[in-house]
Every structure is written in structure tokens, then in C-alpha cells.
Amino acid sequence: MTQILIAGAIALVVAILLTPVLIREFSRRRWGQEIRQDGPASHQAKAGTPSMGGVAILVAIWAGYLGSYIFSWVRGDGGPTASGLLVLGLATGLGLVGFLDDFIKLAKKRNLGLNKTQKTIGQLVVAVVFGILLLQFRNAEGRTPANDHLSYVRDIEAITLTGVGFVIFCWLVVYAWSNAVNFTDGLDGLAAGATAMVMGTYVLITMWQDQHSCDNVVGDLKAASCYQVRDPHDLAIVAMVAAAACMGFLWWNAAPAKIFMGDTGSLALGGIVAGLSMTTHTELLMIVIGALFVTEIVTVMIQVASFRTTGKRPFRMAPFHHHFELGGWDQTTVIIRFWLLSAISCALGLGLFYGEWVAG
């Protein structure tokens, strides 16, 4: 527990202190956000706001994670695990894709960086490498960071994905979550606040899995209610540093935002969401906990499908938060209410997780 708190403290401090440094540097270089002309009129005032603040989030995440293990090594404990490093590697790989997208936007002073195909290929490469590595690195108990079963709170034994099927599934999970968080990042602090809640929820879930790991219990209890997650303690550290980094960044990103996270941050955070869902064996539960992200990407899909088939748009604008802005809601009102929806979905997901354990 101490190591988890130290990791969070380091990530929080680094994010709070590094972000204003980036604000000054990006402002000096005039790396400001270009705003879509077809968006809400209130957004035009944000033109020129420094972007690519996701760099601070990634640095804070790695600083908190590695810093906590310096503390661990001093005490003579173990080091990082394959599960934690793979999730952070996924986030970093996607963050690099986002960084290229952001840098092109800022360097060429336009709203479009990488085109859709280029970004998709980047996400595909990172996800495929991640999927292949997930089934490697067996520990002493023979467990890999993830397995080839679809999971809710535990593995669904009837649904097995093997070989190429598992890699394709991994790509779908990574592609969906990284884009879902990316779409949510459209209002000041919305994505950072919602992700902090989701990560906070996973701190509790992974700590519970660590306390009730199948490696720590024996007898009938082991068969009934333990968790076969490989490195739950390390995953708790990952969730904690991600939550803390988001909170530290939110200090500067809350309305009115002094910096945006850009695709560097949103794709990286989406990678952590996807990675944690697979390494904790909770892919389906994550849909409930991250319901806000799911809603955002689903509304985009509905908008595009409807317009291409009928020529009509069911929403004033997608993603969903812009629909309410164009309906007359103040930006801050949309953000707070969406944060509340995210908090409700996190509480519901946590309740489902605990309820499954009680029933087991």
C-alpha cells in the first residue's frame, strides 16, 4: 500500500510542476491548438491554447511508476513486472502515435495531423505487438499477463480466442478504447477528470485482486473466489500513477484550460484503459466503468452511419458533449454533469465487481 501511495504522490507532483513548464515553452514556440470552424462558437476563443500536454501526463506516469520501485528496491522488494511494463508500453506507444499527430498539427498550423489511415496503422502496429507480448512472460505459476479468454470479472471459459483471433481481439480493444478517450477529449478537463475516476476505480479493483489472489489462498476459497491475475499489485501502481497524473494535469486543464492534452495524452490514456481491462481480466466490466467513453464513441458511430445511409444527423454534433453545447448548455455544465455520469458508472462497475465476489 505504501508503494502505491508513493507512486501516486510522485506522479501528482510531477504532473503539477511539469505542466506549467510545457505551457510556457509551447506558448513561446506558439504551438497553439487550431479550432474547427464547424464546432461550437464558444470554442473559437480557445484558439492558440498550448496543446500536446499529454507529454506531462506520460512523464508523470513513468516517474511515479519507476520512482515507486526505487523505494521498493531500497527496501529489498521486487522490481517492475511484465504486466505493468506492458500496459505502460502500450500507453507510451499510442502516446507516440498521438505525439506525431499533435506535432504535425502544431508545426503546420492546421487542425489535421496524421490522416485517418496513418493513425489507424500506428494504433494497429502498437496493438499487435502488445497482443503478442501479452501471452508471453510466464511466471512461476505459469500465468501470462493476459490469457485468451474473454472476461467479465473472471474468465468466461466458454469463449476462447486463440492465435490470430486473440491478436485481432486485442487490436479491437485497444483501437476502441484509445479512440473513445480521444473523442471524449473535447472539453476542458472532461477526459482527464473522467479517466482519473476510472483509474481510481481500478486502483480499488486491483488492490482487491491482490488481496484475494489465487497465489495467496488455498482450499475451497481458492476455487470459489480468488483471482488469477498475474501481477495485481503492479497493476494497482499503474492505475494509481495514471489517476494521479490526470489529477495533476487537470489542475491546469480544468476550465478555462491553459493547456490541452492533445492526442498524445488521450491516446496514451486510452491505452492504459485498454491494457488494464485485459491484464485484470475485466474487458466486459470496463464497458460499464468506462461508460462515458463508450457513449462518446457510440454517438460518433451513430452520427456517421446515419448521415451516410439517410443523409440525416441524429445529433446536433458528435461526439455527444458537443450536442449539449449546441443545445445551449454552458461548457462547465456539460463537463460537471458528464463527470457525474462517469462517477455513477464507476460506482456501478465497482458494485458489480464486488457483487460478483460476494456471490462467488
C-alpha positions, 0 to 999 in steps of 0.5 A, a space after each residue: 500500500 505504501 508503494 502505491 501511495 508513493 507512486 501516486 504522490 510522485 506522479 501528482 507532483 510531477 504532473 503539477 510542476 511539469 505542466 506549467 513548464 510545457 505551457 510556457 515553452 509551447 506558448 513561446 514556440 506558439 504551438 497553439 491548438 487550431 479550432 474547427 470552424 464547424 464546432 461550437 462558437 464558444 470554442 473559437 476563443 480557445 484558439 492558440 491554447 498550448 496543446 500536446 500536454 499529454 507529454 506531462 501526463 506520460 512523464 508523470 506516469 513513468 516517474 511515479 511508476 519507476 520512482 515507486 520501485 526505487 523505494 521498493 528496491 531500497 527496501 529489498 522488494 521486487 522490481 517492475 513486472 511484465 504486466 505493468 511494463 506492458 500496459 505502460 508500453 502500450 500507453 507510451 506507444 499510442 502516446 507516440 502515435 498521438 505525439 506525431 499527430 499533435 506535432 504535425 498539427 502544431 508545426 503546420 498550423 492546421 487542425 489535421 495531423 496524421 490522416 485517418 489511415 496513418 493513425 489507424 496503422 500506428 494504433 494497429 502496429 502498437 496493438 499487435 505487438 502488445 497482443 503478442 507480448 501479452 501471452 508471453 512472460 510466464 511466471 512461476 505459476 505459469 500465468 501470462 499477463 493476459 490469457 485468451 479468454 474473454 472476461 467479465 470479472 473472471 474468465 468466461 471459459 466458454 469463449 476462447 480466442 486463440 492465435 490470430 483471433 486473440 491478436 485481432 481481439 486485442 487490436 479491437 480493444 485497444 483501437 476502441 478504447 484509445 479512440 473513445 478517450 480521444 473523442 471524449 477529449 473535447 472539453 476542458 478537463 472532461 477526459 482527464 477528470 473522467 479517466 482519473 475516476 476510472 483509474 481510481 476505480 481500478 486502483 480499488 479493483 486491483 488492490 482487491 485482486 491482490 488481496 484475494 489472489 489465487 497465489 495467496 489462498 488455498 482450499 475451497 476459497 481458492 476455487 470459489 473466489 480468488 483471482 488469477 491475475 498475474 501481477 495485481 499489485 503492479 497493476 494497482 501502481 499503474 492505475 494509481 500513477 495514471 489517476 494521479 497524473 490526470 489529477 495533476 494535469 487537470 489542475 491546469 486543464 480544468 476550465 478555462 484550460 491553459 493547456 490541452 492534452 492533445 492526442 498524445 495524452 488521450 491516446 496514451 490514456 486510452 491505452 492504459 484503459 485498454 491494457 488494464 481491462 485485459 491484464 485484470 481480466 475485466 474487458 466486459 466490466 470496463 464497458 460499464 466503468 468506462 461508460 462515458 467513453 463508450 457513449 462518446 464513441 457510440 454517438 460518433 458511430 451513430 452520427 456517421 452511419 446515419 448521415 451516410 445511409 439517410 443523409 440525416 444527423 441524429 445529433 446536433 454534433 458528435 461526439 455527444 458533449 458537443 450536442 449539449 453545447 449546441 443545445 445551449 448548455 454552458 461548457 462547465 455544465 456539460 463537463 460537471 454533469 458528464 463527470 457525474 455520469 462517469 462517477 455513477 458508472 464507476 460506482 456501478 462497475 465497482 458494485 458489480 465487481 464486488 457483487 460478483 465476489 460476494 456471490 462467488 
